[in-house]
Amino acid sequence: MSEQTISDLILGFFMDHPNQEFGHGPVVDWVTQQRLQTHSTAPRDPWRAIRKLHQDGKLIKMAKGIYKY
């Protein structure tokens, strides 16, 4: 079984909450919680992964720091 990346976790979060706007905080908290269930360390930079998903066209930026799927 392949390991989920931080981007996979983030995209999964947004796909589970379509058309809902979220700031970085709740998403990062959820991703960190999920990551710590399977790893001993927290994710290094989930904020960057959120911005990257937006740059790749997978998330819609609604305002500064606010994204939706």
N, CA, C and O of each residue as an XYZ file, in Angstrom:
276
protein
N       0.852     -1.182      0.000
C       0.000      0.000      0.000
C       0.890      1.236      0.000
O       1.821      1.341      0.798
N       0.602      2.156     -0.888
C       1.421      3.361     -0.937
C       0.962      4.355      0.130
O      -0.213      4.418      0.491
N       1.901      5.104      0.605
C       1.663      6.058      1.665
C       1.007      7.321      1.112
O       1.379      7.780      0.032
N       0.041      7.891      1.830
C      -0.594      9.132      1.402
C       0.344     10.296      1.661
O       0.968     10.392      2.717
N       0.430     11.176      0.677
C       1.228     12.378      0.847
C       0.407     13.432      1.584
O      -0.800     13.277      1.765
N       1.068     14.492      2.003
C       0.381     15.602      2.648
C      -0.638     16.195      1.676
O      -1.761     16.510      2.068
N      -0.252     16.344      0.421
C      -1.175     16.872     -0.594
C      -2.394     15.973     -0.762
O      -3.508     16.467     -0.932
N      -2.194     14.658     -0.717
C      -3.319     13.718     -0.816
C      -4.286     13.923      0.353
O      -5.502     13.937      0.161
N      -3.748     14.079      1.550
C      -4.593     14.303      2.725
C      -5.376     15.606      2.590
O      -6.572     15.646      2.879
N      -4.704     16.669      2.152
C      -5.359     17.965      2.006
C      -6.455     17.896      0.953
O      -7.573     18.358      1.183
N      -6.139     17.325     -0.190
C      -7.131     17.219     -1.252
C      -8.310     16.357     -0.796
O      -9.460     16.664     -1.110
N      -8.032     15.294     -0.065
C      -9.094     14.453      0.477
C     -10.007     15.223      1.417
O     -11.226     15.052      1.386
N      -9.415     16.076      2.256
C     -10.209     16.911      3.161
C     -11.155     17.798      2.370
O     -12.349     17.854      2.664
N     -10.630     18.489      1.370
C     -11.471     19.392      0.578
C     -12.514     18.631     -0.234
O     -13.630     19.122     -0.408
N     -12.175     17.443     -0.736
C     -13.144     16.647     -1.497
C     -14.281     16.155     -0.590
O     -15.411     15.986     -1.049
N     -13.987     15.929      0.684
C     -15.020     15.522      1.635
C     -15.919     16.695      2.045
O     -16.987     16.490      2.622
N     -15.483     17.921      1.743
C     -16.238     19.135      2.088
C     -16.356     20.033      0.847
O     -15.843     21.152      0.851
N     -17.025     19.554     -0.218
C     -17.097     20.352     -1.451
C     -17.880     21.646     -1.249
O     -18.842     21.695     -0.482
N     -17.453     22.683     -1.945
C     -18.115     24.003     -1.932
C     -18.154     24.650     -0.554
O     -18.964     25.545     -0.313
N     -17.294     24.210      0.345
C     -17.165     24.857      1.651
C     -15.819     25.563      1.699
O     -14.801     25.007      1.289
N     -15.822     26.782      2.199
C     -14.590     27.566      2.273
C     -13.896     27.327      3.609
O     -14.525     27.337      4.667
N     -12.583     27.111      3.535
C     -11.784     26.867      4.737
C     -10.510     27.698      4.691
O      -9.885     27.852      3.641
N     -10.141     28.227      5.844
C      -8.841     28.852      5.999
C      -7.799     27.780      6.249
O      -8.126     26.600      6.373
N      -6.558     28.190      6.322
C      -5.480     27.224      6.534
C      -5.612     26.495      7.864
O      -5.328     25.300      7.940
N      -6.038     27.194      8.911
C      -6.042     26.639     10.264
C      -6.732     25.300     10.414
O      -6.093     24.330     10.821
N      -8.034     25.212     10.095
C      -8.733     23.942     10.288
C      -8.175     22.815      9.422
O      -8.139     21.659      9.844
N      -7.745     23.152      8.222
C      -7.195     22.139      7.311
C      -5.870     21.615      7.863
O      -5.646     20.405      7.915
N      -5.010     22.520      8.269
C      -3.700     22.129      8.812
C      -3.879     21.306     10.084
O      -3.177     20.313     10.281
N      -4.810     21.706     10.949
C      -5.067     20.945     12.183
C      -5.509     19.526     11.855
O      -5.030     18.572     12.468
N      -6.432     19.374     10.879
C      -6.937     18.056     10.510
C      -5.830     17.198      9.890
O      -5.681     16.024     10.229
N      -5.059     17.795      8.981
C      -3.978     17.055      8.321
C      -2.935     16.609      9.348
O      -2.443     15.481      9.293
N      -2.605     17.491     10.274
C      -1.632     17.154     11.314
C      -2.146     15.985     12.164
O      -1.397     15.058     12.471
N      -3.412     16.039     12.535
C      -4.017     14.963     13.327
C      -3.964     13.635     12.560
O      -3.605     12.606     13.133
N      -4.315     13.651     11.283
C      -4.290     12.440     10.471
C      -2.871     11.901     10.314
O      -2.646     10.694     10.404
N      -1.932     12.787     10.082
C      -0.537     12.401      9.878
C       0.053     11.756     11.140
O       0.793     10.776     11.059
N      -0.284     12.316     12.293
C       0.266     11.799     13.548
C      -0.293     10.423     13.919
O       0.266      9.737     14.775
N      -1.381     10.022     13.285
C      -1.920      8.687     13.533
C      -1.029      7.610     12.925
O      -1.009      6.477     13.406
N      -0.294      7.953     11.876
C       0.526      6.956     11.188
C       2.022      7.267     11.218
O       2.831      6.427     10.824
N       2.401      8.454     11.677
C       3.810      8.853     11.715
C       4.135      9.460     13.077
O       3.244      9.912     13.796
N       5.389      9.464     13.413
C       5.795     10.033     14.700
C       6.073     11.534     14.614
O       6.263     12.190     15.637
N       6.096     12.076     13.397
C       6.377     13.501     13.227
C       5.214     14.195     12.524
O       4.491     13.590     11.732
N       5.054     15.471     12.832
C       4.018     16.279     12.188
C       4.465     16.643     10.765
O       5.659     16.617     10.467
N       3.516     16.978      9.893
C       3.896     17.396      8.541
C       4.708     18.684      8.591
O       4.480     19.535      9.451
N       5.652     18.825      7.674
C       6.583     19.955      7.728
C       5.960     21.268      7.299
O       6.128     22.271      7.992
N       5.242     21.301      6.174
C       4.710     22.576      5.692
C       3.399     22.381      4.931
O       3.373     22.520      3.709
N       2.312     22.060      5.638
C       1.044     21.856      4.939
C       0.515     23.127      4.272
O      -0.233     23.040      3.298
N       0.888     24.303      4.776
C       0.448     25.555      4.156
C       0.939     25.628      2.713
O       0.196     26.027      1.816
N       2.179     25.243      2.501
C       2.758     25.256      1.156
C       2.015     24.285      0.239
O       1.784     24.583     -0.932
N       1.646     23.133      0.772
C       0.923     22.140     -0.027
C      -0.453     22.676     -0.442
O      -0.901     22.421     -1.560
N      -1.125     23.415      0.447
C      -2.414     24.025      0.097
C      -2.232     25.018     -1.036
O      -2.987     25.002     -2.008
N      -1.234     25.882     -0.916
C      -0.970     26.872     -1.980
C      -0.614     26.185     -3.294
O      -1.038     26.632     -4.360
N       0.155     25.112     -3.229
C       0.551     24.367     -4.425
C      -0.666     23.739     -5.106
O      -0.763     23.754     -6.333
N      -1.581     23.195     -4.333
C      -2.793     22.625     -4.911
C      -3.612     23.705     -5.623
O      -4.229     23.440     -6.655
N      -3.616     24.916     -5.073
C      -4.284     26.030     -5.752
C      -3.566     26.372     -7.056
O      -4.206     26.564     -8.090
N      -2.252     26.447     -7.006
C      -1.470     26.768     -8.207
C      -1.658     25.712     -9.288
O      -1.613     26.025    -10.478
N      -1.867     24.462     -8.880
C      -2.091     23.374     -9.837
C      -3.530     23.326    -10.342
O      -3.865     22.489    -11.181
N      -4.383     24.222     -9.835
C      -5.763     24.283    -10.298
C      -6.705     23.314     -9.608
O      -7.819     23.098    -10.086
N      -6.288     22.727     -8.501
C      -7.130     21.748     -7.809
C      -7.989     22.378     -6.720
O      -9.007     21.808     -6.330
N      -7.592     23.538     -6.229
C      -8.378     24.267     -5.239
C      -8.658     25.667     -5.764
O      -7.890     26.214     -6.556
N      -9.766     26.238     -5.311
C     -10.146     27.597     -5.704
C      -9.822     28.519     -4.536
O     -10.219     28.256     -3.400
N      -9.103     29.595     -4.819
C      -8.779     30.572     -3.783
C      -9.901     31.604     -3.732
O     -10.160     32.294     -4.718
N     -10.560     31.707     -2.593
C     -11.684     32.627     -2.431
C     -11.220     33.994     -1.923
O     -11.770     35.024     -2.312
N     -10.239     33.997     -1.081
C      -9.656     35.209     -0.505
C      -8.292     34.807      0.031
O      -7.901     33.643     -0.054
N      -7.582     35.759      0.573
C      -6.259     35.443      1.110
C      -6.374     34.385      2.214
O      -6.982     34.629      3.257
N      -5.785     33.216      1.974
C      -5.789     32.149      2.960
C      -7.084     31.358      3.049
O      -7.234     30.537      3.954
N      -8.035     31.584      2.124
C      -9.322     30.891      2.127
C      -9.460     30.127      0.815
O      -9.360     30.707     -0.266
N      -9.692     28.816      0.921
C      -9.760     27.967     -0.269
C     -10.982     27.073     -0.211
O     -11.541     26.833      0.859
N     -11.398     26.575     -1.393
C     -12.452     25.579     -1.466
C     -12.181     24.671     -2.649
O     -11.381     24.993     -3.527
N     -12.874     23.506     -2.661
C     -12.731     22.542     -3.745
C     -13.883     22.707     -4.692
O     -13.970     21.992     -5.690
